[in-house]
Amino acid sequence: MEDLFGDNTSLDATSAPAIFADIILPVPIPRMFTYRIPRSMEKSVGIGYRVIVQFGRKKVLTGIIGKVHQKPPKDYETKPILEVLDDHPVVNPLQIKFWFWMAEYYCCQIGEVMNAALPSGLKLSSESRIQLNPNFDQEHCKFPIDPREQVILDVLESKPELTYEDCGKLLGIKSSYEIIKSLVAKEAVLVYEQVKDKYTPKVENRIRLKEPFSSSKEALEQLFEKLSKSTKQEEILLKYLQEIPVFLSPEKNEKGLEKKTITDAGLSPSSLKTLIKNEVLEEFKVIVSRFDNLPVDDREIHLAEFQEEGLSSIKEQFDQKQTVLLHGITGSGKTEIYINLIREVLDSGSQVLLLLPEIALTTQIVGRLQKVFGSEMGIYHSKHSDNERVEVWQGVLSGRFSFVVGVRSAIFLPFDSLGMIIVDEEHEPSYKQFDPAPRFQARDAAIMLSWLHQSKTLLGSATPSYESFYNARTQKYGYVHLDKRFGKAQLPEFHVADILVDKKKNLLKLDFTRLMREKIQQALDRQEQVLIFQNRRGYAPYISCEECGWIPDCEHCDVNLTYHQYSEEMRCHYCGFKEKVPRACPACGSHKLTTVGIGTERLEESLSLLFPEARIGRMDLDTTRSKYAYQRIFDEFASGNLDILVGTQMITKGLDFDRVTVVGIVDADRILYFPDFRSGERAYQQITQVAGRAGRRDRQGSVIIQTRRPDNIVFDQVIQGNYTEFYMTEMAERQRFFYPPFVKNIKVTARHKEAKIAEKAARHLANLLKEIPVKKIILGPEKGLIGKVKNQYLFDIYIKLDKTGNTPAIFKHEMNQLIFELNTQKEFKSVRFVVDVDPY
């Protein structure tokens, strides 16, 4: 019976009368579903295989086998597995164990975790198609067939099937659903589901020289004599022999030459076709990787003395602790320490995962790592296509990639022997998944994944999250501190510029104080570079009428529309709604419409007016939507083709540019004054991180912080580098008012299209939660900070749980039951309860 529950070994059909599989399906239901394994499949399935099953009457779904056993379900009759999709498992038992932990901890369903974990290319899509009903007789049809329906029926006479999209194109309409529905009602057509595999391997067309020409010089010479009058064919053959020395390297001829090498050289495609037809050349297809083989730079990385000490200390701490926090100031060379640790783990035969908070970071750090690890390293992030992500997944399965650099979704890759997980910039909010479920924190999940693999976790940051620093101070984690910059790099000089003082003296120009303008001009005069940080994209947060105060709102959300000058439109950054800017105020008719606030687009325009000679670029979500946009902007800045780069938080993380000497923070108050218990922590982190981009080599940098409140304590602490002192101040407040890390936070949001129902459901749930017999504080319900998103009204309940013992697990279990019971009540059936554990 070991085969049934083991690591994907085949099954012995004679061992039991029937064998069943518990299958994880991509549906938000809190359990697996049991299906019968047909006798013909018993030897070819196991844990981690993808299978196709029927779910309900019409749905066909892709699932993952989570367990194999011999116990039929008591409540329903099992259906058979329809098809096995893989020759080998695509998921391993450790991953499935990790998925179940995540579903339990983050209060979501196992199917939701599977949906998040598997790359889209490994999921099958189900597409509805129609075909003629063989029993349909149009002459004796009781119902009239309208002209548009007749068009579809006529085409189906000659074609076996049509998709809904095909029907829409035939009729020149966007949706053909109603017409097809009518044809189904008249029993003229049948609708069925066809399952399609999304992943398609990259195929390359190649050619090679056939026998006897590839092995006999004499035969080849005779061929050239024969082709003496066919100049174009002769040119192709010469080109092939130039690329592939068939007699010196017969193995190269076996591999062949990419067909496009001939066509790209301007040689005749028709002559190539003739050579293939005459069996001089042979055409064949091969599956190739979408990733290039990269050379490795063998140069040894030399660590400074303080880095060597830090590396030794990390290794010593790992002897005692599973997790170590590396607290290294910006520019201290944490990446070089990572490289040394990664190489040691890989040399031991284990795998390594390096997590980065955003794709923006991967652009620069990946280039450095690829020089060291070459093709041994895989890259996994959202800018890769579905097919590319599947290839990385399969590369980890096959052992091609033993080291992966990725964003938060990389924790789901099929590692089977993880030796270390490194979480760089571990404090970053980007590690938190907000929507859809599971709403996990990748740093915390990585620590759990590491525990499952019995491996080590290294958390790196210049400004650690208070939770991680607290765990280090209470000796749950190991702790290593690097307080020096690598090489001759010096810490930057800070300047605080008072916006209100400059405004009173009429010195504020186009959102920039005199000090900021002077520092930028000095850098430009020295042919140095400038980074300008503003965590707000668009031209301005909103437009307002000077006469009546009208402000345009989103039709679907409780937020103002953000003005984007470049596209001359106003957009909602929550639901994507957009509309053109009105020529006059729709409320009073006035033409006095003005922009309010500052976005990156407006700063880019202001800088071009203040410094017309400067070359200015912008990096935000709007300018980096395309796949290679990050790389293009980075390359331009790194090569000196840009003097000033304006950006959102994308420019604050881990970037290293030699010539950046001035960093400007345009509106520090926007970071600081935000209704969140983490606002002080976040302000310190963001200001410190963006300041760390200045003066990374032998030139001291300058950081200019523009604010209306220069007396705020956070600015003094950042300037003095007093992380610990600021941490102690903030932690005293958190302990007093019961905030993490002293309690466990959970937020439950009730969502519904009617505000009264959403509020009533939230209030009802809050009252039930108060009755759960554990130590807790229940706050709310209150209308959400943004009360309506995508036409759904939001009411929030905040829960603060005692962390001791099994309290959080007991509470979450009871809460899930209460939510399930509420959703079975007619009044609250359509209310959606969104649970966010450890909200950010």
PEQUIRA-V657002 format. One line per field, one symbol per residue. psi: psi as a letter, one per 20 degrees, with the letter a starting at -180 (. if undefined). burial: + if it has 24 or more other ideal C-beta (glycine too) atoms within 12 Angstrom, else -. A space follows every 50 residues. Layout:
psi->???
burial->???
This chain:
psi->ihhhjamkqrqoiiiqhqpqppppqlqmplrrppqpoqhiihijrapiqp qpqpobhhqpqprpphqpajoqqhiqpqqqphqpiqiqqiqrhhghgggh gggggjlaqhhhgghhgpqhiiqqqppprqrpoijpohhjphqqprhhhh gghghihiphqqrhgggghgikqgpjghghhghghjkhrpprpppqphpp qpppprqqprqjhiiohghgghghghjhimghhggggggghhhonhhhmh hhhghapphihghhjjqohhhghghghjkgqpprqqprqipqpqqpoipq ppqrghhgggghhghghhhhqhppponprpjilhhhggggggggghhijr qppopqhqhhhhgghggghhhgiciipqporiiqrghhhhhgghhggijg oippprahiiiiqmqilphqppoqliiphiippgqaqpmqohgghhhggh ghilaqppppqhmqqhgghghghjkhqrpppojqqqcjpqqrpqpppogh ghghjkiopljprggggghghgghhjlrqppppolorrgqhrqqphgijp ppqqhiqlqqpppohgjlrpqpjgiipqqqpqhqpigiiqjmpqqprprh hhhggghhhhmhiqoprpoahhikhrgjggggggggghijiphpoprbih jiojqophjoipppognhhhhgnpmpijggggggggggghhiiplicjpp rpppopqimiiphhgghggikmggghghghhgghhhjmrqjirppppppp pqipgggggggggggghhhhipmrprpppaqqpqgohppljpqppqpppo qpiqcjggggggggghgggghgiipghjhjpppopoplq.
burial->--++---+-++------+++++++++++-+-+++++++--++-+++++++ +++++----+++++++++++-------+++++++++--++++++++++++ ++++++++++++++++++++++++-+-+++++---+--------+---+- +++-++-----+++--+--++----+--++-+++-+-++-+-+-+-+++- ----++++++--++-----+--+---+-----++-++-+++-++-+---- --+--++++--+----+---++--++---++++-----+++--------- +-+--++--++-+++-++--+++++++++++++++++++++++-++---+ ++++++++++++++++++++-++--+++++++++--+++++++++++--- ++++++++++++++++-++++++++++++++++---++++++++++++++ -++-++++++++++++++++++----++++++--++--+-++-++++++- -+-----+--+++++++++++-++---++++++++++++++++++----+ ++++--+++++++++---++++++------+-----------+-++++++ +++++++--++--+++++++++++----++--++-+++---+++++++++ ++++++++++++++++++++++----++++++++++++++++++++--+- ++++++++++-+-++-+++-+-++-++--++--+---+++++++++++++ ++--+-+++-++++++-++--+-+-+++-++--+-++++--+++++++++ +-+----+--++-+++-+++-++----+--++++++++++
